[in-house]
Amino acid sequence: MLVRDKFYIGGQWVAPGTSETIDVHNAGTGEVMGHVPAGSAKDIDAAVAAARSALESWSAFPPGTRAEFLEKISAELKKRSDELARTITQEVGMPLKLAGRIQAGLPIANFANYAKLLRDFVFEQRVGNSLVVREPVGVVGAITPWNYPLHQIALKVAPALAAGCTVVLKPSEVAPFNAFILAEAAHAAGLPRGVLNIVTGFGATAGEALVSHPGVDMISFTGSTRAGKRISEIAAQTVKRVALELGGKSASVILDDADLAAAVKGTVNGCYLNSGQTCTALTRMLVPQSQYEEAAKLAAEVARSFTVGDPMAESTTLGPLTSKAQLERVRSYIRKGVEEGAQLITGGAEPPEGVPAGGYYVRPTVFGKVKNSMSIAQEEIFGPVLSIIPYQDEDDAVRIANDTVYGLAGAVWSKDEARAQRVARRIRAGQVDINGGAFNMNAPFGGFKQSGHGREAGVYGLEEFLEYKSLQMKG
């Protein structure tokens, strides 16, 4: 049983202001694996005060010195990479063999990468008679999700610290233990007191207290579009900067000249990664009407090749969902897809066979002959559920891809790369993979439309936490 009964505030482990706790469940078994404190507005006040107190000295450190701290944090996390992978596998459900590379590996790499980027970043430039300087935005409130918990923390905390900001982090209460490991790593790295502060709690209490706090200069949030709208409303009262990375309903456009087998396999894998609990998941597969039957057959074969089971087992390729609430949500969408007339090709709402009792497991599911107006094609399901949508021609494919309130990601497949790029440019999304393009940690990540605003990763993520100042020179 993991028990964390204190917050990390001002470089110390501090008792919470209330005795209320939050149970954290093991995704693979449904059992309580531990608990954390439920933070209050009083706890947020203490964390913000610590961050404000540390801001002036931290922002005055030379960039090279801040880079050294980021490297030390990366090194401390690396020492505990196996522990991180095991912890996040239990919290989230991603198979352990993937969690080591993704859930633990990416955050470690991002802290090191921001140290490297920081050393080369230009903080000031002469423009005519002005000296234009970049300064930290101030105290940052970071609110992070449960699906890639430490990765999303790293994409906020690392660039914010690199910019010279101080941070109050409210991690997801569903997957919080990895954040405590980060606090211990930062402490071991000698990070000055108050630069990073961590308070766990519910969004309606600790989260809203952080967003509304007048001592917070910026909120960086990753999560649902519904929550992002609420954060924008509250933050507007103090006119603070807000960066939002929200939901997605990404289309994978398979053009008529694509390698169909490779495109279908790549799309299904892109849909099912982390049991579909990925904001960029390729949940809509758009195929030419003439190739629909073959595409549907191939998709079913790929879906059935996944082994659902205990995420700690070596043989598992599709783990459980993260929570009981998520399980009920995904199963309800599968039932709704059937009710609305989509063709259930494989999978379904029934529990899979041979999985541990009590865990949050769902069958890998493929729907065919889906209309883009259906709920399963328009709403973010956040589970291993693929919708296959036939289209008539290239223009029709682009229209369908863009016919959504979201605009986070997408994919295009074609043997003609110039054609694929042309179609990709027409898709209103922040990231479009071409023929299975590899992940790039230095490329900007963020969305169009109701997928949010602002960008994370690389130098673009660093710039989010900086303000411009112009020093006007005489003559």
Residue pairs with C-beta under 8 A, 6 or more apart in sequence:
1 32
1 33
1 34
2 24
2 33
2 34
2 35
2 87
2 177
3 34
3 35
4 34
4 35
4 36
4 37
4 176
4 177
4 180
4 200
5 15
5 16
5 21
5 37
6 13
6 14
6 15
6 16
6 37
7 13
7 14
7 16
7 37
7 39
7 43
7 46
7 47
7 197
7 198
7 199
7 200
8 14
8 180
8 183
8 187
8 196
8 197
8 198
9 43
9 46
9 47
9 50
9 194
9 197
9 198
9 199
10 46
10 50
10 53
10 54
10 193
10 194
10 197
11 50
11 187
11 191
11 192
11 193
11 194
12 193
14 46
16 37
16 38
16 39
16 40
16 43
17 39
17 40
17 42
17 43
17 46
18 37
18 38
18 40
18 42
20 37
20 38
21 35
21 36
21 37
21 38
22 35
22 36
22 37
22 38
22 173
22 176
22 200
22 201
22 202
23 32
23 34
23 35
24 32
24 33
24 34
24 35
24 36
24 91
24 173
24 174
24 175
24 176
24 177
25 31
25 32
25 33
25 323
25 324
26 32
26 33
26 90
26 91
26 359
27 90
27 91
27 92
27 93
27 311
27 319
27 320
27 321
27 322
27 323
27 359
27 360
28 89
28 90
28 93
28 310
28 311
28 312
28 319
28 320
28 356
28 359
29 356
29 357
29 358
29 359
30 324
30 357
30 358
30 359
30 360
31 358
33 90
33 91
34 177
36 173
36 176
36 177
36 180
36 200
37 43
37 200
37 201
38 173
38 200
38 201
38 202
38 205
38 206
39 170
39 199
39 200
39 201
39 205
39 206
40 201
40 205
40 206
40 209
41 205
41 206
41 209
43 199
43 201
43 206
44 168
44 170
44 199
44 206
44 209
44 210
44 213
45 209
45 213
47 168
47 197
47 198
47 199
48 139
48 141
48 168
48 197
48 210
48 213
48 215
48 216
49 215
50 193
50 194
50 197
51 139
51 166
51 167
51 168
51 194
51 195
51 197
51 215
52 139
52 166
52 215
53 194
54 166
54 192
54 193
54 194
54 195
55 136
55 138
55 139
55 165
55 166
57 192
58 66
58 161
58 164
58 165
58 166
58 192
58 194
58 195
59 135
59 136
59 164
59 165
60 164
61 164
63 118
63 119
63 121
63 123
63 162
64 118
64 119
66 118
66 161
66 162
66 164
67 114
67 115
67 116
67 118
67 119
67 162
68 115
69 161
69 189
69 190
69 191
70 111
70 112
70 114
70 115
70 118
70 158
70 161
70 162
71 111
71 112
71 115
72 188
72 189
72 190
72 191
73 111
73 158
73 182
73 185
73 186
73 189
73 191
74 108
74 109
74 111
74 112
74 115
75 189
76 184
76 185
76 186
76 188
76 189
77 84
77 104
77 107
77 108
77 111
77 181
77 182
77 185
78 108
80 181
80 185
81 100
81 104
81 105
81 108
82 100
82 104
83 181
84 103
84 104
84 107
84 150
84 178
84 181
85 96
85 99
85 100
85 103
85 104
86 96
86 99
86 312
87 177
87 178
87 181
88 94
88 99
88 103
88 104
88 149
88 150
88 175
88 178
89 95
89 96
89 99
89 103
89 311
89 312
89 319
90 311
90 312
91 146
91 149
91 174
91 175
91 176
91 177
91 178
91 322
92 99
92 103
92 146
92 147
92 148
92 149
92 175
92 274
92 277
92 322
93 274
93 275
93 277
93 311
93 319
93 320
93 321
93 322
93 359
93 360
94 102
94 103
94 274
94 275
94 311
94 319
95 311
95 313
95 316
95 317
95 318
95 319
96 311
96 312
97 314
98 274
99 311
102 148
102 151
102 274
103 148
103 149
103 150
103 151
103 178
104 150
106 148
106 151
106 154
106 441
107 150
107 151
107 153
107 154
107 182
109 441
110 151
110 154
110 155
110 158
110 441
110 457
111 154
111 158
113 158
113 441
113 442
113 458
114 158
114 159
114 161
114 162
114 461
114 462
115 162
117 162
117 442
117 458
117 459
117 462
118 162
118 462
121 162
121 459
121 462
123 133
123 134
124 131
124 132
124 133
124 134
125 131
125 132
126 132
127 470
129 472
129 473
129 474
129 475
130 470
130 471
130 472
130 473
131 470
131 471
131 473
132 468
132 469
132 470
132 471
133 468
133 469
133 470
133 471
134 163
134 463
134 466
134 467
134 468
134 469
135 164
135 466
135 467
135 469
136 163
136 164
136 165
136 465
136 466
136 467
137 163
137 165
137 217
137 218
137 241
137 465
137 466
137 467
138 165
138 166
138 216
138 217
138 218
139 165
139 166
139 167
139 168
139 215
139 216
139 217
139 218
140 156
140 160
140 165
140 166
140 167
140 168
140 216
140 217
140 218
140 219
140 220
140 465
141 167
141 168
141 170
141 210
141 211
141 213
141 216
141 218
141 219
141 220
142 153
142 156
142 157
142 160
142 167
142 168
142 169
142 170
142 219
142 220
142 221
143 170
143 203
143 207
143 210
143 211
143 219
143 220
143 221
143 222
143 223
143 231
144 152
144 153
144 156
144 169
144 170
144 171
144 172
144 179
144 222
144 223
145 152
145 172
145 222
145 223
146 172
146 174
146 175
146 322
146 323
147 274
147 277
147 278
147 279
147 322
147 382
148 274
148 278
149 171
149 172
149 175
149 176
149 178
149 179
150 178
150 179
150 181
150 182
152 222
153 169
153 171
153 178
153 179
153 182
155 222
155 445
155 456
155 457
155 461
156 167
156 169
156 220
156 222
156 456
157 167
157 169
157 182
157 196
159 456
159 461
159 462
159 464
159 465
160 166
160 167
160 220
160 465
161 167
161 195
161 196
162 462
162 465
163 462
163 465
163 466
165 217
165 218
165 465
166 194
166 195
166 196
166 197
167 195
167 196
167 197
168 197
168 198
168 199
168 210
168 216
169 179
169 196
169 197
169 198
169 199
170 198
170 199
170 200
170 201
170 203
170 206
170 207
170 210
171 178
171 179
171 198
171 200
173 200
173 201
173 202
173 203
174 322
174 323
175 322
176 200
179 198
179 200
180 198
182 196
182 198
183 196
183 198
186 195
186 196
199 206
199 210
200 206
201 207
203 227
207 231
208 234
210 216
210 219
211 219
211 231
211 234
211 235
212 234
212 235
212 237
212 238
213 238
214 238
216 238
216 240
217 240
217 241
218 240
218 241
218 242
218 243
218 465
219 231
219 235
219 240
219 241
219 242
219 243
220 242
220 243
220 454
220 464
220 465
221 227
221 228
221 231
221 242
221 243
221 244
221 245
222 244
222 245
222 246
222 279
223 246
224 246
224 247
224 380
225 246
225 247
225 380
225 405
225 406
225 450
225 451
225 452
228 244
228 246
228 452
231 242
231 244
232 242
232 244
235 242
242 453
242 454
243 452
243 453
243 454
243 456
243 464
244 452
244 453
244 454
245 279
245 408
245 445
245 446
245 447
245 451
245 452
245 454
245 456
246 279
246 406
246 408
246 447
246 450
246 451
246 452
247 279
247 380
247 406
247 408
247 450
247 451
248 279
248 280
248 281
248 380
248 406
248 407
248 408
248 409
248 447
248 451
249 283
249 284
249 377
249 378
249 379
249 380
249 404
249 405
249 406
250 280
250 281
250 282
250 283
250 284
250 406
250 408
250 409
250 410
250 411
250 429
251 282
251 284
251 285
251 286
251 400
251 401
251 404
251 410
251 411
251 427
252 263
252 266
252 267
252 270
252 271
252 282
252 284
252 285
252 286
252 410
252 411
252 412
252 413
253 286
253 397
253 398
253 401
253 410
253 411
253 412
253 413
253 423
253 427
254 260
254 263
254 264
254 267
254 285
254 286
254 287
254 288
254 291
254 295
254 413
255 288
255 394
255 397
255 412
255 413
255 414
255 419
255 420
255 423
256 288
256 290
256 291
257 414
257 415
257 416
257 419
258 413
258 414
258 415
258 435
259 413
259 415
260 291
260 294
260 295
260 298
261 298
262 413
262 436
263 413
263 435
264 285
264 295
264 298
264 299
264 302
265 298
265 302
266 411
266 413
266 436
267 282
267 285
267 299
267 386
267 411
267 413
268 285
268 299
268 302
268 303
268 366
268 386
269 302
270 280
270 281
270 282
270 411
270 433
271 281
271 282
271 283
271 285
271 384
271 385
271 386
272 281
272 303
272 306
272 318
272 364
272 384
272 386
273 281
275 318
275 319
275 320
275 321
275 362
275 383
275 384
276 283
276 330
276 381
276 382
276 383
276 384
276 385
277 321
277 322
277 326
277 382
277 383
279 380
279 408
279 409
279 451
280 408
280 409
280 431
281 382
282 386
282 409
282 410
282 411
283 380
283 381
283 385
283 386
283 387
284 370
284 372
284 377
284 386
284 387
284 389
284 400
284 401
285 295
285 299
285 386
285 387
285 388
285 389
286 389
286 390
286 391
286 397
286 400
286 401
287 295
287 388
287 389
287 390
287 391
288 390
288 391
289 390
289 391
289 392
292 368
292 369
292 388
292 390
295 388
296 345
296 366
296 368
296 388
299 345
299 366
299 368
299 386
299 388
300 345
300 346
300 366
303 346
303 347
303 364
303 365
303 366
303 384
303 386
304 346
304 364
305 317
306 317
306 318
306 364
306 384
307 315
307 316
307 317
307 318
308 316
308 318
308 319
308 352
308 354
308 355
308 361
308 362
308 363
308 364
309 315
309 316
309 318
309 319
309 354
309 355
309 356
309 361
310 316
310 319
310 355
310 356
310 359
311 319
311 320
318 364
318 384
320 327
320 355
320 359
320 360
320 361
320 362
321 327
321 330
321 360
321 361
321 362
321 383
322 360
323 360
324 360
326 360
326 382
326 383
327 360
327 361
327 362
329 381
329 382
329 383
330 362
330 381
330 382
330 383
330 384
330 385
331 349
331 362
332 349
333 375
333 376
333 379
333 381
333 383
333 385
334 344
334 347
334 348
334 349
334 362
334 365
334 385
335 349
336 375
336 376
337 344
337 367
337 370
337 374
337 375
337 376
337 385
337 387
338 344
340 374
340 375
340 376
341 371
341 374
342 367
342 368
342 369
342 370
342 371
342 374
342 376
342 387
343 367
343 368
343 369
343 370
344 365
344 366
344 367
344 368
345 366
345 367
345 368
345 388
346 363
346 364
346 365
346 366
347 362
347 363
347 364
347 365
347 366
347 384
347 385
348 363
348 365
349 363
350 363
351 361
351 362
351 363
352 361
352 362
352 363
355 361
362 383
362 384
363 384
364 384
365 383
365 384
365 385
365 386
366 385
366 386
366 388
367 376
367 385
367 386
367 387
367 388
368 388
369 388
369 390
370 376
370 377
370 387
370 388
370 389
371 377
371 389
372 378
372 389
372 400
372 403
372 404
374 387
376 385
376 387
377 387
377 389
378 404
378 405
380 406
389 400
391 397
391 400
394 423
397 423
398 423
398 426
398 427
401 410
401 427
402 426
402 427
402 428
404 449
405 449
405 450
406 447
406 449
406 450
406 451
407 428
407 429
407 430
407 447
407 448
407 449
407 450
407 451
408 429
408 430
408 431
408 446
408 447
408 448
408 451
408 452
409 429
409 430
409 431
409 432
409 433
409 447
410 424
410 427
410 429
410 431
410 432
410 433
411 432
411 433
411 434
411 436
412 420
412 421
412 423
412 424
412 427
412 432
412 433
412 434
412 435
413 420
413 434
413 435
413 436
414 420
414 423
414 435
417 434
417 435
420 434
420 435
421 434
424 432
424 434
428 448
428 449
429 447
429 448
429 451
430 444
430 445
430 446
430 447
430 448
430 451
430 455
431 443
431 445
441 457
441 458
442 457
442 458
442 459
443 457
443 458
443 460
444 455
444 456
444 457
444 458
444 460
444 461
445 455
445 456
445 457
445 460
445 461
446 452
446 453
446 454
446 455
446 456
447 453
454 464
455 461
455 463
455 464
456 464
